[in-house]
């Protein structure tokens, strides 16, 4: 049984994704003979999560994260920061001027109609 302080110090967000390094460790310890209950207690997650990691490793041969669904973001974090700074610096800037300043218009077909 782990102590209360060790449980809190686990470097993982509750409900968050288990890192690749932690998955490597889980797989190696499972192959060494540790039970899913022991691994769940050690890594601070559910037994079912441990079972899924082991099953995915056995079926695919790797433990990498699968691709996420959804459209990728249009702006990088730097571009978002620049747009925020631009809007703060020029509060009366028009939307199309901001898009031009950010360089988001690629051609005439995706410009807004006047």
C-alpha positions as CSV (number, residue, x, y, z in Angstrom):
1,X,0.0,0.0,0.0
2,X,1.3,3.4,-0.9
3,X,1.4,6.3,1.5
4,X,-0.9,9.3,1.2
5,X,2.0,11.7,0.2
6,X,3.2,9.4,-2.6
7,X,-0.2,9.3,-4.1
8,X,-0.4,13.1,-4.3
9,X,3.1,13.5,-5.8
10,X,2.2,11.5,-8.9
11,X,3.2,13.7,-11.8
12,X,-0.1,13.3,-13.7
13,X,-3.3,15.2,-14.0
14,X,-6.4,13.3,-12.9
15,X,-8.2,12.1,-16.0
16,X,-5.2,13.1,-18.2
17,X,-3.3,11.1,-20.7
18,X,-0.6,8.7,-19.4
19,X,2.8,9.7,-20.8
20,X,4.7,7.4,-23.2
21,X,7.4,6.9,-20.6
22,X,4.8,5.8,-18.0
23,X,3.3,3.4,-20.6
24,X,6.7,2.0,-21.3
25,X,7.2,1.4,-17.6
26,X,3.7,-0.2,-17.3
27,X,4.4,-2.6,-20.1
28,X,7.8,-3.6,-18.9
29,X,6.5,-4.2,-15.3
30,X,3.5,-6.1,-16.7
31,X,5.9,-8.4,-18.7
32,X,7.9,-8.8,-15.5
33,X,4.9,-10.2,-13.8
34,X,3.3,-7.3,-11.9
35,X,-0.5,-7.5,-11.6
36,X,-2.8,-4.8,-13.0
37,X,-3.9,-4.0,-9.5
38,X,-0.3,-3.3,-8.4
39,X,0.3,-1.2,-11.5
40,X,-2.9,0.8,-11.0
41,X,-1.9,1.6,-7.4
42,X,1.6,2.5,-8.4
43,X,0.7,4.8,-11.3
44,X,-2.5,6.2,-9.7
45,X,-5.0,5.2,-12.4
46,X,-7.7,2.6,-12.9
47,X,-7.1,-1.1,-13.5
48,X,-9.0,-0.8,-16.7
49,X,-6.6,1.9,-18.0
50,X,-3.7,-0.5,-17.3
51,X,-5.5,-3.3,-19.1
52,X,-6.1,-1.1,-22.1
53,X,-2.5,0.0,-22.3
54,X,-1.3,-3.7,-22.2
55,X,-3.9,-4.8,-24.7
56,X,-3.1,-2.0,-27.2
57,X,0.6,-2.8,-26.9
58,X,-0.1,-6.5,-27.6
59,X,-2.3,-5.8,-30.6
60,X,-0.4,-2.9,-32.2
61,X,3.2,-3.5,-31.1
62,X,3.7,0.1,-29.9
63,X,2.4,2.3,-27.1
64,X,2.1,5.6,-28.9
65,X,-0.9,7.8,-28.6
66,X,-3.5,7.4,-31.4
67,X,-4.3,10.4,-33.6
68,X,-7.1,12.7,-32.2
69,X,-10.1,13.5,-34.2
70,X,-11.1,17.1,-35.1
71,X,-9.7,19.9,-37.1
72,X,-6.3,21.2,-36.2
73,X,-6.1,24.7,-34.9
74,X,-5.9,27.5,-37.5
75,X,-3.5,29.6,-35.4
76,X,-0.4,28.7,-33.5
77,X,0.0,30.0,-30.0
78,X,2.4,32.7,-31.3
79,X,-0.2,33.8,-33.9
80,X,-2.9,33.9,-31.2
81,X,-0.7,36.0,-29.0
82,X,0.0,38.3,-31.9
83,X,-3.7,38.7,-32.7
84,X,-4.4,39.4,-29.1
85,X,-1.7,42.1,-28.9
86,X,-2.9,43.6,-32.2
87,X,-6.5,43.8,-30.9
88,X,-5.3,45.4,-27.7
89,X,-3.0,47.9,-29.5
90,X,-5.6,48.9,-32.1
91,X,-9.1,48.3,-30.5
92,X,-10.9,49.8,-33.6
93,X,-9.1,47.6,-36.1
94,X,-11.5,45.9,-38.6
95,X,-11.6,42.1,-38.9
96,X,-10.3,42.0,-42.5
97,X,-7.4,44.3,-41.6
98,X,-6.5,42.0,-38.8
99,X,-6.7,39.0,-41.0
100,X,-4.4,40.8,-43.6
101,X,-2.0,41.7,-40.8
102,X,-1.9,38.1,-39.6
103,X,-1.5,36.8,-43.2
104,X,-4.5,34.5,-43.1
105,X,-5.9,35.4,-46.5
106,X,-4.4,33.0,-49.0
107,X,-6.2,34.0,-52.1
108,X,-9.2,35.9,-53.4
109,X,-11.6,32.9,-52.9
110,X,-11.5,32.9,-49.1
111,X,-11.8,36.7,-48.5
112,X,-15.0,37.9,-47.0
113,X,-17.5,39.6,-49.4
114,X,-17.9,43.3,-49.1
